Amino acid sequence: MTKRQEFRVIRTYADFELREYQPCVIAEVKVSARYSSASSSAFGSLFNYISKGNKTSQKIAMTAPVIAAQKTDTSEDEWFVSFVMPSGSTFGHLPDPNDPNVVLRDLDTETCIAMSFRGRATEEKSEQMAQQLRAAAAKENMSLSSETRICRFDPPFKPGLLQYNEIVIPVYLGEQ
């Protein structure tokens, strides 16, 4: 079974969860493309990195989810697609990528809200779910980041109705 990014649920609301994500390292590729092609164009570089496409030819375990992140205050076609490195990985101990488009980044502990949904994470469906999540958070007077993360947990060949996805948005605590 594929390992998942670690978090703990702080509180469960009617439509979403408030979570604390543990510190981690991500491998990320910045892509200028529409959402429909951004993930697939970045996936090859990221998969190559974990499949020995790095300076030490080290194989790195695949984790879930594959994250496509976008900030609403940037270009509509600018996406950051990332893999979360296995739990316990540290920035200084991961091999450097061979591909200059792959960037390693440390993420600190982070509080986010998350809403899950089934089906293909198309641009339309993901945008609809993100709007629902933002509206639900607004009812709870939560202050949110401009960043929206579309998190896909299943391979693209899995039947669409069975695919599990989440929308995750960072929360600004203490600014409510």
MOTA-V952164 format. One line per field, one symbol per residue. psi: psi as a letter, one per 20 degrees, with the letter a starting at -180 (. if undefined). A space follows every 50 residues. Layout:
psi: ???
//
This chain:
psi: ppqqpprqpgqprgirqpqopqqrpqpqpppnrqghigghhhgggghggi ljlrhjkpppqprqrppoqqpijaqhkoqopqppqqpiqqgiiqqqqhoi ipppppprppprqqpqqqrpmrgggggghgggghghhhhjlppqripppo opiqqhippghipprqpppqqoqjk.
//
